[in-house]
């Protein structure tokens, strides 16, 4: 599992909403996960819509930031939302030319081809997300530790695919002592889901809903709705 997590991490960022009164690592009021994506036309952050607009609920007086894992969130409040789809719960945020992903220890996901084949029942799916359960301020800034997850695709429909612990066979492992055990997955929304195809991890979806325990069902919107320019294909069947 750790090998797969390490393979996915370079493209995955924590998305943080900080309060206007305290836009520091101790002032996080909401959080999620996102993926740095470049499909050949323009770079952007792909995440769940309810994560991207979370700072709206702060009256737009707060601050939206992304973080590679630890440190001070990079303020992306001024970055423009390219597109958002409430039904799919997906959003894309444009990355300016001045942004260098290496500054936060990340790289953009650049697939060999696009769009991907949709997730199919029985395929192995994996994601890493930044649950709020493992987020804490420290002398080094904000520390976000990921939770890796691997399971089989249980079903796939027009809008999304599901990962369900149908046989109750999931196993929870702790890789860093002292962290709270796996529990509420708030903060994982927006995490990119990759499918293992012939040894390659292919971006196939985005988590928009999860659960509270290790038996949680995870819902992921299909990634093929995303067009190379960051807008969404509204002609695909849902």
C-alpha positions in Angstrom: 0.0 0.0 0.0 2.8 2.4 0.8 4.3 2.0 -2.6 1.1 2.9 -4.3 0.6 5.9 -1.9 4.0 7.2 -2.8 3.3 6.9 -6.5 0.1 8.9 -6.2 1.3 11.6 -3.7 3.2 13.8 -6.2 0.0 15.0 -7.8 -2.2 15.3 -4.7 -2.6 18.4 -2.6 -4.4 19.4 0.6 -7.0 22.1 0.0 -7.6 24.3 3.0 -10.1 27.1 3.9 -8.7 29.5 6.5 -10.8 32.0 8.4 -10.5 35.7 7.7 -9.9 36.5 11.3 -7.1 34.0 11.5 -5.6 33.1 8.1 -2.8 31.0 9.7 -2.2 27.3 10.2 -4.3 27.5 13.4 -7.2 29.1 11.5 -8.3 26.2 9.3 -12.1 25.9 9.2 -12.6 23.4 6.5 -10.4 21.2 4.2 -10.4 18.8 1.4 -8.1 17.2 -1.2 -7.3 18.1 -4.8 -5.2 16.9 -7.8 -2.8 19.0 -9.9 -3.8 18.2 -13.5 -2.5 19.2 -16.9 -4.3 17.6 -19.8 -2.4 19.5 -22.5 -4.3 22.8 -22.7 -4.1 24.5 -19.3 -3.0 23.4 -15.8 -5.6 23.3 -13.0 -6.6 21.9 -9.6 -9.3 19.3 -9.8 -11.4 18.8 -6.7 -14.9 18.3 -5.4 -17.1 21.3 -6.0 -18.2 21.5 -2.3 -14.5 21.8 -1.4 -13.7 24.5 -4.0 -16.6 26.7 -2.9 -16.2 26.1 0.9 -14.7 29.5 1.3 -17.9 31.0 -0.2 -19.6 29.9 3.0 -17.1 32.0 4.9 -18.5 35.0 3.0 -15.4 35.1 0.7 -13.6 36.9 3.5 -11.6 33.8 4.3 -8.7 32.3 2.3 -8.4 29.3 0.1 -5.1 27.6 0.1 -3.3 24.5 -1.1 -0.5 22.6 0.6 1.9 19.8 -0.4 1.7 18.3 3.1 3.4 20.5 5.7 4.1 24.2 6.0 2.0 27.3 5.3 -0.8 26.9 2.8 -0.3 28.7 -0.5 -3.0 31.3 -0.9 -5.0 30.6 -4.1 -7.9 32.8 -3.2 -7.4 34.8 -6.4 -7.2 31.8 -8.7 -10.2 31.6 -10.9 -12.6 28.7 -11.0 -12.7 27.4 -14.5 -15.9 25.3 -14.2 -18.1 23.8 -11.5 -20.9 21.2 -11.7 -23.2 20.9 -8.8 -24.7 17.6 -9.9 -21.3 15.9 -10.4 -19.8 17.8 -7.4 -16.7 18.6 -9.4 -14.8 21.8 -9.9 -11.6 23.0 -11.5 -9.5 25.9 -10.4 -7.1 27.5 -12.9 -3.4 27.6 -12.1 -1.6 30.8 -13.1 1.5 30.7 -15.2 3.5 32.0 -12.2 2.7 28.8 -10.2 5.5 26.2 -10.1 4.2 23.0 -8.5 7.8 22.2 -7.4 7.5 25.1 -4.9 5.2 23.0 -2.9 6.9 19.7 -3.6 4.4 18.5 -6.2 4.0 17.9 -10.0 1.1 17.9 -12.4 -0.5 14.7 -13.5 0.0 14.5 -17.3 -1.6 11.4 -18.8 -0.4 9.8 -22.0 -3.9 10.0 -23.4 -7.3 11.4 -22.4 -10.1 10.7 -21.6 -9.7 7.5 -19.6 -11.8 4.4 -19.9 -14.4 4.5 -17.1 -13.9 2.5 -14.0 -15.3 -1.1 -14.2 -16.5 -3.4 -11.5 -13.6 -5.5 -10.2 -10.8 -3.1 -11.1 -8.4 -2.1 -8.3 -8.9 1.6 -7.3 -6.6 3.6 -5.0 -6.5 7.2 -3.6 -4.8 9.2 -1.0 -6.6 12.0 0.8 -6.0 14.5 3.6 -8.5 13.8 6.3 -9.1 16.5 8.9 -8.5 13.8 11.5 -4.8 13.9 10.6 -4.4 17.7 10.3 -2.8 19.7 13.0 -0.9 23.0 13.4 2.6 22.8 14.8 5.8 24.9 15.0 6.5 23.9 11.3 3.1 25.2 10.2 0.2 23.1 9.2 0.9 19.3 9.2 -1.4 17.3 6.9 -0.9 13.5 6.8 -2.5 11.4 4.2 -4.7 8.4 4.5 -4.1 5.9 1.6 -7.0 3.7 0.5 -7.2 0.7 -1.9 -10.3 -1.3 -2.8 -12.1 -2.9 -5.7 -14.6 -1.0 -7.8 -18.0 -2.3 -6.7 -20.2 -0.8 -9.4 -20.1 1.9 -12.0 -23.0 4.0 -13.5 -23.3 7.0 -15.7 -22.4 9.6 -13.0 -20.0 7.7 -10.7 -18.4 4.5 -9.4 -18.5 3.1 -5.9 -16.0 1.4 -3.6 -18.0 -0.8 -1.2 -16.7 -3.2 1.4 -19.1 -5.8 0.2 -17.5 -8.8 2.0 -16.3 -6.8 5.0 -12.8 -7.7 4.3 -11.0 -4.4 4.5 -8.0 -4.2 6.7 -6.9 -1.0 8.5 -3.1 -0.5 9.0 -1.3 2.2 10.9 1.9 3.5 9.3 2.8 6.3 11.7 2.4 5.7 15.4 0.5 8.4 17.4 -2.0 9.2 14.7 -5.7 8.8 15.4 -7.1 5.6 14.0 -9.0 5.6 10.7 -12.3 7.3 11.3 -14.3 10.2 9.9 -13.1 10.9 6.4 -14.0 14.6 6.2 -11.1 16.2 4.2 -10.8 13.3 1.7 -13.4 14.8 -0.6 -11.8 15.9 -3.9 -9.2 13.1 -3.7 -8.3 11.8 -7.2 -9.0 8.0 -7.6 -6.6 6.0 -9.8 -7.2 2.7 -11.4 -4.4 0.2 -11.8 -4.3 -0.8 -15.5 -1.4 -2.9 -16.7 0.8 -1.5 -14.0 -0.1 2.1 -14.7 -2.1 4.3 -12.3 -4.8 6.0 -14.4 -6.8 8.9 -13.1 -10.4 7.7 -13.3 -12.4 9.6 -10.7 -12.8 12.1 -7.9 -14.1 11.3 -4.4 -17.2 13.4 -3.6 -18.6 11.5 -0.7 -17.4 9.0 1.9 -18.3 7.7 5.3 -17.2 7.6 9.0 -15.6 4.2 9.5 -13.3 1.7 7.8 -16.4 0.1 6.3 -17.4 3.4 4.5 -18.7 3.5 1.0 -16.9 5.9 -1.3 -18.5 7.6 -4.2 -16.3 8.9 -7.1 -17.4 11.0 -10.0 -16.0 9.8 -13.3 -13.0 11.8 -14.4 -13.8 11.6 -18.1 -16.3 14.5 -17.6 -13.2 16.7 -17.4 -12.1 18.2 -20.7 -8.5 19.2 -21.5 -9.3 22.9 -21.0 -10.7 22.3 -17.5 -14.4 22.6 -18.4 -16.9 19.7 -18.0 -18.5 17.7 -20.8 -22.2 18.1 -20.2 -23.1 15.9 -23.2 -21.9 12.7 -21.6 -24.7 10.5 -20.2 -25.1 10.6 -16.4 
